[in-house]
Amino acid sequence: MNIYQTFIGAATGTSPMYTHACGMIHNMKETERIYKLATLYMLSKLDTPISTNRLSFYLLKNNYTDYFTFQQGVGELLNDRWLDTTIVHGKTLYSITPEGRDAINLLSNEISEDMKRDIEAYIKENKYSIHEDLSVQAKYYQYNIDQFISNLSIDENGKRLLEINISTSSEDAAEKICTNWKKNSEEIYPMLVKMLMN
């Protein structure tokens, strides 16, 4: 019995998500399995969407795959709803979905510790260039005696994509809005764009 059959057997009586994820990984070719899991693992460690170039660079430079195969694999992860995309000024930005995060949490032991450390080192070394794709900013100021304004924005490579001003009656509320924007803008921005364009 190979390791994938062991996982599937061990999944008996556990969540359907575990069985489904293991079954999908079981059906992958060895090279596909490596770069798909590496892609999910990398995105799970990022707090902001990442461009195709930034996402593919790590896999290509380590000769895990070629660009065509990378694109095909990403497409399959999108079809499985483990990845999501946002189009910003013609640039596709990728982020991991809750389903994708569940999958990599269940299957991360399929990635060697050396590869995990390598991915985490790559993110640490390139954190500034990775975050150039989207820069999230939040600040607040007092407009008058009983009004505070929270100024929220997203920039891409120095260009302003979105700016919102929200009025509140207390400094605590204004500060909380700014804190939550920094934490949740990755989810709020794509949802806002989709709602406005539908």
Wavefront OBJ file of the C-alpha trace (Angstrom):
o trace
v 0.000 0.000 0.000
v 1.518 3.313 -1.014
v 1.434 6.499 1.020
v -1.612 7.897 -0.798
v -3.643 4.742 -0.178
v -2.596 4.950 3.456
v -3.882 8.524 3.657
v -7.165 7.619 1.986
v -7.550 4.596 4.261
v -6.803 6.731 7.281
v -9.439 9.169 6.148
v -12.221 6.631 6.798
v -14.611 8.214 9.233
v -13.035 11.656 8.868
v -14.159 14.675 6.878
v -15.115 14.283 3.180
v -12.719 17.149 2.468
v -9.776 15.012 3.596
v -10.806 12.066 1.422
v -11.432 14.353 -1.562
v -8.105 16.141 -1.197
v -6.143 12.932 -0.799
v -7.905 11.402 -3.781
v -7.033 14.364 -5.974
v -3.383 14.303 -4.912
v -3.295 10.544 -5.468
v -4.304 11.069 -9.093
v -1.600 13.625 -9.797
v 1.681 12.792 -11.486
v 4.721 13.162 -9.254
v 5.901 16.453 -10.753
v 2.368 17.874 -10.780
v 1.952 16.942 -7.134
v 5.139 18.744 -6.152
v 4.450 22.080 -7.824
v 0.742 22.156 -7.016
v 1.380 21.584 -3.333
v 4.279 24.055 -3.432
v 1.970 26.634 -5.021
v -0.678 26.133 -2.343
v 1.907 26.190 0.429
v 3.454 29.418 -0.831
v 0.097 31.174 -1.117
v -0.914 29.958 2.332
v 2.111 31.809 3.747
v 1.301 35.126 2.048
v -1.040 37.804 3.386
v -1.639 39.455 0.007
v -2.462 38.328 -3.553
v 0.547 37.611 -5.754
v 1.092 38.074 -9.488
v 1.676 35.245 -11.962
v 5.323 36.235 -12.391
v 6.037 36.250 -8.662
v 4.189 32.958 -8.163
v 5.872 31.165 -11.052
v 9.400 32.444 -10.440
v 10.130 30.179 -7.480
v 8.923 27.027 -9.258
v 10.678 27.846 -12.523
v 14.009 28.801 -10.980
v 14.092 25.490 -9.120
v 13.213 23.564 -12.294
v 10.103 22.033 -10.749
v 8.144 22.716 -13.931
v 8.093 24.689 -17.157
v 5.873 27.727 -17.672
v 3.271 25.923 -19.797
v 2.865 23.149 -17.242
v 2.756 25.721 -14.452
v -0.116 27.552 -16.173
v -1.976 24.289 -16.688
v -1.538 23.339 -13.039
v -2.719 26.732 -11.800
v -5.761 26.390 -14.045
v -6.572 23.054 -12.440
v -6.193 24.536 -8.951
v -8.578 27.310 -9.992
v -11.070 24.747 -11.300
v -10.832 22.905 -7.980
v -11.547 26.246 -6.263
v -8.339 26.017 -4.275
v -7.120 29.280 -5.818
v -8.904 32.513 -6.689
v -7.926 35.390 -8.950
v -8.448 39.116 -9.109
v -7.739 41.090 -12.291
v -6.197 44.480 -11.550
v -5.189 46.702 -14.489
v -4.836 43.649 -16.701
v -2.648 41.813 -14.166
v -3.867 38.553 -12.663
v -3.308 38.265 -8.922
v -3.665 34.914 -7.165
v -4.769 34.116 -3.636
v -5.609 30.910 -1.812
v -9.246 30.156 -1.042
v -10.554 28.763 2.270
v -10.899 25.385 0.504
v -7.307 25.600 -0.692
v -6.131 26.484 2.791
v -7.994 23.481 4.202
v -6.390 21.264 1.561
v -2.820 22.380 2.208
v -3.352 22.131 5.970
v -4.350 18.503 5.459
v -1.680 17.665 2.902
v 1.285 19.790 3.945
v 3.072 16.695 5.230
v 3.420 15.698 1.569
v 5.918 18.555 1.161
v 9.426 17.914 2.408
v 10.692 20.053 5.260
v 13.546 21.209 3.017
v 11.082 22.517 0.434
v 9.001 24.231 3.106
v 12.076 25.988 4.450
v 13.107 26.933 0.916
v 9.683 28.432 0.155
v 9.602 30.346 3.433
v 13.135 31.639 2.819
v 12.132 32.754 -0.680
v 9.146 34.664 0.709
v 11.290 36.274 3.408
v 14.014 37.285 0.945
v 11.522 38.649 -1.584
v 8.846 40.045 0.713
v 9.275 43.602 -0.550
v 9.067 42.727 -4.234
v 6.148 40.358 -3.582
v 4.219 43.093 -1.805
v 4.902 45.568 -4.598
v 1.952 44.025 -6.410
v -0.470 45.438 -3.878
v 0.274 47.915 -1.110
v -2.456 48.307 1.512
v -2.599 51.544 3.506
v -4.856 52.780 6.283
v -4.780 55.937 8.393
v -7.266 58.119 10.251
v -7.511 61.743 11.291
v -9.851 63.989 13.247
v -12.082 66.035 10.920
v -13.856 68.029 13.613
v -14.652 67.753 17.309
v -16.939 64.717 16.963
v -15.927 63.237 13.613
v -13.001 61.047 12.565
v -12.169 59.966 9.019
v -10.592 56.600 8.199
v -8.697 56.784 4.905
v -8.265 53.345 3.308
v -6.426 52.660 0.078
v -4.754 50.054 -2.130
v -1.859 50.859 -4.466
v -0.283 48.727 -7.156
v 3.280 49.551 -8.161
v 2.756 53.130 -7.038
v -0.650 53.558 -8.739
v -3.764 54.147 -6.650
v -6.371 51.432 -7.285
v -8.878 52.199 -4.582
v -9.434 54.854 -1.958
v -12.274 54.997 0.546
v -13.017 57.520 3.292
v -15.259 56.363 6.135
v -16.628 58.785 8.716
v -17.027 57.718 12.346
v -17.900 59.490 15.589
v -15.050 58.127 17.710
v -11.314 57.655 17.449
v -11.598 54.045 18.639
v -13.956 53.210 15.768
v -11.688 54.921 13.236
v -8.673 53.008 14.515
v -10.558 49.699 14.423
v -11.617 50.317 10.812
v -7.985 50.897 9.836
v -6.823 47.762 11.656
v -9.497 45.593 10.041
v -8.777 47.033 6.596
v -5.143 45.984 6.861
v -6.190 42.506 7.989
v -9.062 41.922 5.570
v -8.448 44.061 2.471
v -7.392 40.945 0.532
v -10.969 39.654 0.873
v -12.804 43.001 0.844
v -11.248 44.430 -2.329
v -12.076 41.562 -4.732
v -15.581 41.250 -3.241
v -16.165 45.000 -3.625
v -14.988 45.015 -7.245
v -17.174 42.029 -8.122
v -20.238 43.584 -6.465
v -19.766 46.876 -8.273
v -19.185 45.264 -11.656
v -22.053 42.770 -11.522
l 1 2 3 4 5 6 7 8 9 10 11 12 13 14 15 16 17 18 19 20 21 22 23 24 25 26 27 28 29 30 31 32 33 34 35 36 37 38 39 40 41 42 43 44 45 46 47 48 49 50 51 52 53 54 55 56 57 58 59 60 61 62 63 64 65 66 67 68 69 70 71 72 73 74 75 76 77 78 79 80 81 82 83 84 85 86 87 88 89 90 91 92 93 94 95 96 97 98 99 100 101 102 103 104 105 106 107 108 109 110 111 112 113 114 115 116 117 118 119 120 121 122 123 124 125 126 127 128 129 130 131 132 133 134 135 136 137 138 139 140 141 142 143 144 145 146 147 148 149 150 151 152 153 154 155 156 157 158 159 160 161 162 163 164 165 166 167 168 169 170 171 172 173 174 175 176 177 178 179 180 181 182 183 184 185 186 187 188 189 190 191 192 193 194 195 196 197 198
